[in-house]
């Protein structure tokens, strides 16, 4: 399969199901930002050493991040596939219509999974006593960058939801994921024996 099709040369792209839209369409902005977030999480998983003589990333950090990458790929597919209305025949057999019926959607179980990881990460660190700034170890800083992009992806999905249907739990997932990335950034510092960077009131 070729990497180029030339179909996007005029500034349009295909959604799953065949609909053509401009590349700055709100839906493309939403799933494109989710893709950017996924790439940043890949950056968090990369590397050998964090400059302090310890592994760049522990298994406790890597396990949820790898699972999240797969989930974000599915969320990108969800956002790239507008939900199609069901036909009377579809209703009879209990199936959705076309491509939208084949795309995995975020479930309550996925939200609960994130919350479990947040609780675990929080339990591995000391209680917060004030606001903190991005930094400490390089991994923690990368996770904070991922957190801010996650928030942007959430905003893009909120903007899209004002005009079109968005999977009911996509925004919830991204909201919870940003909390997890914050918790993992603190866990990364703690695992390396490096203190969080406190905000100092002027």
C-alpha positions as CSV (number, residue, x, y, z in Angstrom):
1,X,0.0,0.0,0.0
2,X,1.4,3.4,-1.0
3,X,1.9,6.1,1.6
4,X,0.6,8.8,-0.8
5,X,-2.7,8.9,-2.6
6,X,-2.7,12.5,-3.9
7,X,-6.4,12.8,-2.7
8,X,-5.4,15.4,-0.1
9,X,-3.5,17.7,-2.4
10,X,-6.4,20.1,-2.8
11,X,-6.8,20.5,1.0
12,X,-9.5,17.9,1.6
13,X,-9.5,14.5,3.3
14,X,-11.8,11.5,3.7
15,X,-13.6,10.6,6.9
16,X,-14.3,7.0,7.5
17,X,-17.5,6.2,5.6
18,X,-16.4,8.3,2.5
19,X,-17.4,11.8,3.4
20,X,-15.0,14.4,2.1
21,X,-14.2,17.5,4.3
22,X,-11.7,20.3,4.3
23,X,-8.5,19.5,6.3
24,X,-9.3,22.4,8.8
25,X,-12.8,20.9,9.5
26,X,-13.6,20.8,13.2
27,X,-13.7,17.0,13.1
28,X,-10.3,16.8,11.5
29,X,-8.9,19.3,14.1
30,X,-10.3,17.0,16.9
31,X,-8.9,13.7,15.7
32,X,-5.7,15.4,14.5
33,X,-5.1,16.7,18.0
34,X,-5.7,13.3,19.5
35,X,-3.1,11.9,17.1
36,X,-0.7,14.6,18.3
37,X,-1.3,13.5,21.8
38,X,-0.7,9.9,20.9
39,X,2.7,10.9,19.4
40,X,3.6,12.7,22.5
41,X,2.8,9.7,24.7
42,X,5.1,7.8,22.3
43,X,7.8,10.3,23.1
44,X,7.2,9.8,26.8
45,X,7.8,6.0,26.3
46,X,11.0,6.5,24.4
47,X,14.5,6.9,25.7
48,X,17.0,5.0,27.8
49,X,18.1,7.2,30.7
50,X,16.7,10.3,32.4
51,X,20.1,11.8,33.2
52,X,20.1,10.7,36.8
53,X,21.4,7.1,36.3
54,X,17.9,5.5,36.4
55,X,15.8,4.0,33.7
56,X,13.9,6.6,31.7
57,X,10.6,5.0,32.5
58,X,9.4,2.4,34.9
59,X,7.1,-0.4,34.1
60,X,4.5,1.1,36.4
61,X,4.5,4.2,34.2
62,X,4.9,2.4,30.9
63,X,2.0,0.0,31.3
64,X,-0.9,2.5,31.4
65,X,0.8,4.7,28.7
66,X,1.0,1.8,26.2
67,X,-2.7,1.0,26.8
68,X,-3.7,4.6,26.4
69,X,-1.9,4.8,23.0
70,X,-4.2,2.0,21.7
71,X,-7.2,3.7,23.2
72,X,-6.3,7.1,21.6
73,X,-6.0,5.4,18.2
74,X,-9.5,4.1,18.7
75,X,-10.8,7.5,19.8
76,X,-9.2,9.0,16.6
77,X,-11.2,6.5,14.6
78,X,-14.3,7.3,16.6
79,X,-13.9,11.0,15.9
80,X,-13.2,10.4,12.2
81,X,-16.4,8.4,11.8
82,X,-19.6,10.4,12.2
83,X,-22.4,8.4,13.7
84,X,-24.8,7.5,10.9
85,X,-28.6,7.3,11.5
86,X,-30.0,3.8,11.6
87,X,-32.4,2.6,8.9
88,X,-35.6,0.7,9.8
89,X,-33.8,-2.5,8.6
90,X,-30.8,-1.8,10.9
91,X,-33.2,-1.4,13.9
92,X,-34.7,-4.8,13.2
93,X,-31.4,-6.6,13.4
94,X,-29.9,-4.4,16.1
95,X,-27.0,-3.0,14.0
96,X,-25.8,0.5,13.3
97,X,-25.4,1.8,9.8
98,X,-22.2,1.6,7.7
99,X,-18.7,2.4,9.0
100,X,-20.0,3.9,12.3
101,X,-21.2,0.5,13.4
102,X,-17.7,-1.0,13.1
103,X,-15.8,1.6,15.1
104,X,-15.0,0.8,18.8
105,X,-16.4,3.5,21.1
106,X,-15.3,4.6,24.6
107,X,-17.1,2.8,27.4
108,X,-17.6,3.3,31.1
109,X,-15.0,0.6,31.6
110,X,-12.4,2.7,29.9
111,X,-13.2,5.6,32.2
112,X,-13.0,3.4,35.3
113,X,-9.6,2.1,34.0
114,X,-8.2,5.7,33.9
115,X,-9.6,6.4,37.4
116,X,-7.9,3.3,38.7
117,X,-4.6,4.4,37.3
118,X,-5.0,7.9,38.8
119,X,-5.6,6.4,42.2
120,X,-2.6,4.1,41.8
121,X,-0.3,7.0,40.7
122,X,-1.5,9.2,43.5
123,X,-0.8,6.5,46.0
124,X,2.8,6.2,44.8
125,X,3.6,9.9,45.5
126,X,3.6,12.2,48.5
127,X,0.5,14.4,49.1
128,X,0.5,17.7,47.3
129,X,0.8,20.8,49.5
130,X,0.6,23.5,46.8
131,X,0.6,24.2,43.1
132,X,3.4,22.7,41.0
133,X,5.1,23.7,37.7
134,X,6.0,21.4,34.8
135,X,9.5,20.1,35.3
136,X,11.8,18.0,37.5
137,X,12.8,15.0,35.3
138,X,12.7,15.1,31.5
139,X,10.0,12.4,31.6
140,X,7.8,14.4,34.0
141,X,8.2,17.5,31.7
142,X,7.2,15.4,28.7
143,X,4.1,14.1,30.5
144,X,3.1,17.7,31.3
145,X,3.4,18.6,27.7
146,X,1.2,15.6,26.8
147,X,-1.3,16.8,29.5
148,X,-1.6,20.3,27.9
149,X,-2.1,18.7,24.4
150,X,-4.8,16.4,26.0
151,X,-6.6,19.5,27.3
152,X,-6.4,21.0,23.8
153,X,-7.8,17.8,22.3
154,X,-10.6,18.0,24.8
155,X,-11.4,21.6,23.8
156,X,-11.4,20.7,20.1
157,X,-13.9,17.9,20.9
158,X,-16.1,20.3,22.9
159,X,-16.1,22.7,19.9
160,X,-17.0,19.9,17.6
161,X,-19.8,18.7,19.9
162,X,-21.5,22.1,19.5
163,X,-22.1,21.3,15.8
164,X,-22.0,17.6,15.3
165,X,-22.4,14.4,17.3
166,X,-19.4,13.2,19.3
167,X,-19.2,9.9,21.1
168,X,-20.8,10.5,24.5
169,X,-17.8,9.5,26.5
170,X,-15.0,10.8,24.3
171,X,-14.8,14.2,26.2
172,X,-15.1,12.4,29.5
173,X,-12.2,10.2,28.6
174,X,-10.0,13.1,27.6
175,X,-10.9,15.1,30.7
176,X,-9.9,12.1,32.9
177,X,-6.8,11.4,30.9
178,X,-5.4,14.9,31.5
179,X,-5.8,14.2,35.2
180,X,-3.9,10.9,34.8
181,X,-1.1,12.5,32.9
182,X,-0.7,15.1,35.7
183,X,-0.6,12.2,38.3
184,X,1.9,10.3,36.1
185,X,4.2,13.3,35.8
186,X,4.4,13.5,39.6
187,X,4.9,9.7,39.8
188,X,7.8,10.0,37.3
189,X,9.6,12.6,39.5
190,X,8.9,10.5,42.6
191,X,10.3,7.3,41.0
192,X,13.5,9.1,40.1
193,X,13.9,10.7,43.5
194,X,13.4,14.2,42.1
195,X,11.2,16.8,43.8
196,X,8.3,18.4,42.0
197,X,8.9,22.1,41.0
198,X,6.8,24.2,43.3
199,X,5.0,27.4,42.3
200,X,6.5,30.2,44.4
201,X,4.1,33.0,45.2
202,X,5.5,36.4,44.4
